[in-house]
């Protein structure tokens, strides 16, 4: 469904007396995780209520002055919370506001910046920087003393992957003859399909590739039952001689990961958790290496099944030495974080 069809549907259902919530629920039932946000539905109903008849966007010329609104700030925040890797161009397409307005909303009003292609707070507090130093110092001590081994660490996270690959604008530039039209670069639309994957890996390759069903979300119970239990089962298949005491699980501080349901389960399984500082994608191998690698490598797929197969093939085709090299880079990044007084350091790499 394109934008005009969507707005026509919202207007028709609104004229029939449905509320924004009811219309949003209908769209969610039909499109699952690809449905437009509630705020977008409410925004268009408000416009129709103000006797706006048309379905087209407002003229571009007026947007830079009006796009810095609390509603747009909230919608940008929702989009970033849903997908921390989202790009400015993509947000601009969804909300129909300029690139500059999105940039202003993100950086000035939400205080965000991008680290390893992920949106994080623009400036870390003194306490956050100190926590990054403390955790890196403690993890390095355990590794350097031999109490921990890199080969015993399992790391991973969730990520969205789109079914259609679009080449970045800079990469799509071509030379054309005078008067000749350049090839069209198709823009990603809000309703394009995407699938969430949960991926964990070790120094010797992938350990879990889990595909979320359409419409599902990762909460603590889902994370424990569908991801961690399968992860531990795969671990013992791959390393039957391993004991749980040797394994160190590394994941970020997302709410499902930190829930007591997950904490208690890992305690029962005697799996130790490797600490990770908040707002630190630059210290997570999934973020600073794997997810970007996959998104560059994967091609267009028609459905989640074919995308999952392609992703699995890609993960298994990565040479083992690349996984090992990434874990070594992880150590270098911890040291760099300490040397840089806990602040972000990617500009030094």
C-alpha positions as CSV (number, residue, x, y, z in Angstrom):
1,X,0.0,0.0,0.0
2,X,1.5,3.3,-1.1
3,X,1.2,6.6,0.9
4,X,-1.9,7.9,-0.9
5,X,-3.7,4.6,-0.6
6,X,-2.9,4.5,3.1
7,X,-4.2,8.0,3.7
8,X,-7.3,7.3,1.6
9,X,-8.0,4.2,3.8
10,X,-7.4,6.2,7.0
11,X,-9.8,9.0,5.8
12,X,-12.5,6.5,4.7
13,X,-12.4,4.6,8.0
14,X,-12.4,7.9,9.9
15,X,-15.5,9.2,8.0
16,X,-17.2,5.9,8.9
17,X,-16.7,6.8,12.6
18,X,-13.7,4.7,13.5
19,X,-11.2,6.1,16.0
20,X,-7.4,6.4,15.4
21,X,-6.9,3.4,17.7
22,X,-9.4,1.3,15.8
23,X,-7.8,2.2,12.4
24,X,-4.3,1.6,13.7
25,X,-5.4,-1.8,15.0
26,X,-6.8,-2.7,11.6
27,X,-3.5,-1.7,9.9
28,X,-1.5,-3.6,12.5
29,X,-3.6,-6.7,11.9
30,X,-3.1,-6.4,8.1
31,X,0.5,-5.4,8.0
32,X,2.0,-6.6,11.3
33,X,5.3,-5.1,12.1
34,X,5.3,-3.1,8.8
35,X,2.2,-1.1,9.8
36,X,2.4,2.7,10.1
37,X,2.8,4.1,13.6
38,X,-0.2,5.1,15.7
39,X,1.1,8.7,15.7
40,X,1.0,8.8,11.9
41,X,-2.6,7.6,11.9
42,X,-3.5,10.2,14.5
43,X,-1.7,12.9,12.7
44,X,-3.7,12.4,9.5
45,X,-7.0,12.2,11.3
46,X,-6.2,15.5,12.9
47,X,-5.5,17.0,9.5
48,X,-8.8,15.6,8.1
49,X,-10.6,17.0,11.2
50,X,-9.2,20.4,10.4
51,X,-11.0,20.2,7.0
52,X,-8.0,19.3,5.0
53,X,-9.4,17.4,2.1
54,X,-6.3,16.5,0.1
55,X,-4.1,13.4,0.6
56,X,-0.9,14.9,-0.8
57,X,2.0,16.1,1.4
58,X,2.3,19.7,2.2
59,X,4.6,21.7,-0.2
60,X,8.2,21.2,0.6
61,X,9.0,24.9,0.8
62,X,7.1,25.3,4.0
63,X,8.5,22.3,5.8
64,X,11.8,23.5,7.3
65,X,9.9,26.1,9.4
66,X,7.1,23.7,10.6
67,X,8.8,20.4,10.8
68,X,10.4,21.0,14.2
69,X,7.3,20.2,16.2
70,X,6.8,18.1,19.3
71,X,4.8,15.6,17.2
72,X,7.6,15.2,14.7
73,X,10.2,15.0,17.5
74,X,8.1,12.2,19.2
75,X,7.7,10.4,15.9
76,X,11.4,10.5,15.2
77,X,12.0,9.2,18.7
78,X,9.6,6.3,18.1
79,X,11.3,5.4,14.9
80,X,14.7,5.4,16.5
81,X,13.5,3.3,19.4
82,X,12.0,0.8,16.9
83,X,15.2,0.7,14.9
84,X,18.3,2.3,16.3
85,X,20.1,1.8,13.0
86,X,17.5,3.8,11.0
87,X,18.9,6.4,8.6
88,X,18.1,10.1,8.3
89,X,16.9,9.7,4.7
90,X,14.6,6.9,5.7
91,X,13.0,8.9,8.6
92,X,12.6,11.9,6.2
93,X,10.7,9.6,3.7
94,X,8.4,8.2,6.4
95,X,7.5,11.5,8.1
96,X,7.6,13.6,4.9
97,X,9.9,16.2,6.3
98,X,13.3,17.4,5.0
99,X,16.6,15.8,5.7
100,X,17.7,18.9,7.6
101,X,14.6,18.8,9.9
102,X,15.2,15.2,10.8
103,X,18.9,16.0,11.5
104,X,17.8,18.9,13.8
105,X,15.2,16.7,15.6
106,X,17.7,14.0,16.2
107,X,20.7,16.0,17.2
108,X,19.3,19.2,18.8
109,X,16.0,18.0,20.3
110,X,16.7,14.4,21.0
111,X,20.4,14.8,21.7
112,X,21.5,11.8,19.6
113,X,24.5,11.0,17.4
114,X,25.4,8.0,15.3
115,X,28.0,5.5,16.5
116,X,28.6,2.4,14.4
117,X,25.5,3.2,12.4
118,X,23.4,3.3,15.6
119,X,21.8,6.3,17.3
120,X,23.1,7.0,20.8
121,X,23.1,10.0,23.1
122,X,25.1,12.8,21.6
123,X,27.2,13.3,24.8
124,X,27.8,10.7,27.4
125,X,27.5,11.9,31.0
126,X,30.5,11.8,33.3
127,X,29.0,8.7,35.1
128,X,28.4,6.9,31.8
129,X,31.9,7.5,30.6
130,X,33.2,6.2,34.0
131,X,31.1,3.1,33.7
132,X,32.5,2.4,30.2
133,X,36.0,2.7,31.7
134,X,35.2,0.5,34.7
135,X,33.5,-2.3,32.6
136,X,36.2,-2.3,30.0
137,X,38.9,-2.4,32.7
138,X,37.2,-5.3,34.5
139,X,36.6,-7.3,31.3
140,X,40.2,-6.8,30.1
141,X,41.6,-7.9,33.4
142,X,39.7,-11.2,33.3
143,X,40.8,-11.8,29.7
144,X,44.5,-10.9,30.3
145,X,44.7,-13.0,33.5
146,X,43.3,-16.0,31.6
147,X,40.2,-16.2,33.8
148,X,38.2,-15.6,30.7
149,X,38.9,-16.8,27.1
150,X,37.6,-15.2,24.0
151,X,36.6,-18.6,22.6
152,X,34.1,-18.9,25.5
153,X,32.3,-15.7,24.9
154,X,28.9,-15.7,23.0
155,X,27.8,-12.3,21.8
156,X,24.7,-11.2,19.9
157,X,21.7,-8.9,19.5
158,X,18.5,-8.3,17.5
159,X,18.5,-6.4,14.2
160,X,16.0,-5.5,11.4
161,X,16.9,-6.5,7.9
162,X,14.9,-5.2,4.9
163,X,13.8,-7.5,2.1
164,X,14.9,-5.2,-0.6
165,X,18.4,-4.0,-0.9
166,X,18.9,-0.3,-1.9
167,X,22.3,0.9,-2.9
168,X,23.3,4.1,-0.9
169,X,23.0,7.3,-2.9
170,X,26.8,7.9,-3.0
171,X,27.4,4.4,-4.4
172,X,24.7,4.7,-7.1
173,X,26.2,7.8,-8.8
174,X,27.1,7.2,-12.5
175,X,28.6,9.2,-15.4
176,X,26.0,10.0,-18.1
177,X,26.2,11.8,-21.4
178,X,24.9,15.4,-21.7
179,X,21.1,15.3,-22.0
180,X,20.9,11.7,-20.9
181,X,18.8,10.8,-17.8
182,X,20.5,9.0,-15.0
183,X,19.2,5.6,-13.8
184,X,16.4,5.9,-11.3
185,X,17.3,5.0,-7.7
186,X,14.2,3.5,-6.0
187,X,13.6,4.9,-2.6
188,X,12.7,2.7,0.3
189,X,9.1,3.1,1.3
190,X,7.7,2.9,4.8
191,X,5.6,-0.2,4.0
192,X,8.4,-2.3,2.6
193,X,8.8,-5.6,4.4
194,X,11.5,-6.1,7.0
195,X,12.2,-9.0,9.3
196,X,13.8,-9.0,12.7
197,X,16.6,-11.5,13.4
198,X,18.3,-12.5,16.6
199,X,21.9,-13.5,15.9
200,X,24.6,-14.8,18.3
201,X,28.1,-15.9,17.4
202,X,31.5,-16.9,18.8
203,X,35.0,-16.8,17.6
204,X,34.3,-19.9,15.5
205,X,31.2,-18.7,13.8
206,X,27.4,-18.3,14.2
207,X,25.6,-20.1,17.0
208,X,22.0,-18.8,16.7
209,X,20.1,-17.4,13.8
210,X,16.5,-16.8,14.9
211,X,13.8,-15.3,12.7
212,X,11.0,-13.5,14.4
213,X,7.5,-14.2,13.0
214,X,5.7,-11.2,11.4
215,X,4.0,-9.2,14.2
216,X,6.1,-10.7,17.0
217,X,8.2,-8.6,19.3
218,X,11.1,-9.5,21.7
219,X,10.0,-9.3,25.3
220,X,11.7,-11.1,28.2
221,X,9.6,-14.3,27.9
222,X,10.1,-14.5,24.2
223,X,13.9,-13.8,24.5
224,X,14.2,-16.6,27.1
225,X,12.0,-19.2,25.5
226,X,12.7,-18.7,21.8
227,X,16.2,-17.4,21.8
228,X,18.3,-18.2,24.9
229,X,17.0,-21.8,25.3
230,X,17.8,-22.5,21.6
231,X,21.1,-20.7,21.9
232,X,22.2,-22.9,24.9
233,X,21.0,-26.0,23.1
234,X,23.1,-25.1,20.1
235,X,26.1,-24.4,22.2
236,X,26.1,-27.8,23.8
237,X,25.7,-29.4,20.4
238,X,28.6,-27.5,19.0
239,X,30.8,-28.0,22.1
240,X,29.5,-31.1,23.9
241,X,32.5,-31.1,26.3
242,X,31.8,-27.5,27.5
243,X,30.4,-26.7,30.9
244,X,28.2,-23.8,31.6
245,X,30.7,-22.3,33.9
246,X,33.0,-21.6,31.0
247,X,30.5,-19.7,28.9
248,X,30.2,-15.9,29.1
249,X,27.1,-14.4,27.5
250,X,27.4,-10.9,26.1
251,X,24.3,-8.8,25.1
252,X,23.4,-5.2,25.5
253,X,21.2,-3.5,28.1
254,X,17.9,-3.7,26.2
255,X,15.0,-4.1,28.6
256,X,14.2,-7.7,27.7
257,X,17.8,-8.7,28.2
258,X,17.9,-7.1,31.7
259,X,14.6,-8.5,32.9
260,X,14.6,-10.7,36.0
261,X,13.0,-13.5,33.9
262,X,16.1,-13.6,31.8
263,X,18.5,-13.1,34.7
264,X,16.9,-15.9,36.7
265,X,17.0,-18.3,33.8
266,X,20.7,-17.6,33.1
267,X,21.4,-18.2,36.8
268,X,19.6,-21.5,36.6
269,X,21.7,-22.5,33.6
270,X,24.9,-21.3,35.4
271,X,25.6,-18.9,32.5
272,X,27.6,-15.9,33.4
273,X,26.8,-12.5,31.8
274,X,29.6,-10.3,30.5
275,X,28.9,-6.7,31.5
276,X,28.1,-4.2,28.8
277,X,27.9,-0.4,29.3
278,X,24.8,1.5,28.3
279,X,24.9,3.4,25.0
280,X,27.9,1.5,23.8
281,X,27.4,0.0,20.3
282,X,31.1,0.8,19.7
283,X,31.8,-2.0,22.2
284,X,29.4,-4.6,20.8
285,X,30.7,-6.8,17.9
286,X,27.2,-7.2,16.5
287,X,27.0,-3.4,16.1
288,X,30.5,-2.4,15.1
289,X,31.0,-5.3,12.7
290,X,28.4,-8.1,11.9
291,X,25.2,-6.3,11.3
292,X,26.7,-3.7,8.9
293,X,28.6,-6.5,7.1
294,X,25.4,-8.5,6.6
295,X,23.3,-5.5,5.4
296,X,26.0,-4.6,2.8
297,X,26.2,-8.2,1.6
298,X,22.6,-9.4,1.4
299,X,20.6,-9.1,-1.7
300,X,16.9,-8.6,-2.3
301,X,14.6,-11.3,-1.1
302,X,10.8,-11.8,-1.6
303,X,10.0,-13.2,1.8
304,X,11.3,-13.9,5.3
305,X,12.1,-17.5,4.5
306,X,14.3,-16.8,1.6
307,X,15.9,-13.9,3.5
308,X,16.7,-16.2,6.4
309,X,18.2,-18.8,4.1
310,X,20.4,-16.1,2.4
311,X,21.4,-14.7,5.8
312,X,22.4,-18.1,7.1
313,X,24.5,-18.8,4.0
314,X,26.2,-15.5,4.3
315,X,27.0,-16.0,8.0
316,X,28.4,-19.5,7.4
317,X,30.4,-18.3,4.5
318,X,32.3,-15.7,6.6
319,X,35.8,-17.2,7.2
320,X,36.5,-18.2,10.8
321,X,39.5,-15.8,10.9
322,X,37.1,-12.9,10.4
323,X,35.2,-13.8,13.5
324,X,38.4,-14.3,15.4
325,X,39.8,-10.9,14.1
326,X,36.6,-9.2,15.3
327,X,37.0,-10.5,18.8
328,X,40.6,-9.2,18.8
329,X,39.4,-5.8,17.6
330,X,36.9,-5.9,20.5
331,X,39.8,-6.0,22.9
332,X,41.5,-3.1,21.1
333,X,38.3,-1.1,21.3
334,X,38.1,-1.7,25.1
335,X,41.6,-0.4,25.4
336,X,40.9,2.6,23.2
337,X,37.8,3.4,25.3
338,X,39.9,3.5,28.5
339,X,42.6,5.6,26.8
340,X,40.0,8.0,25.5
341,X,38.6,8.5,29.1
342,X,35.4,6.5,28.4
343,X,34.2,8.7,25.5
344,X,33.3,7.6,22.0
345,X,36.4,6.9,20.0
346,X,35.4,5.8,16.5
347,X,36.9,9.0,15.0
348,X,40.3,7.6,16.1
349,X,40.0,4.4,14.1
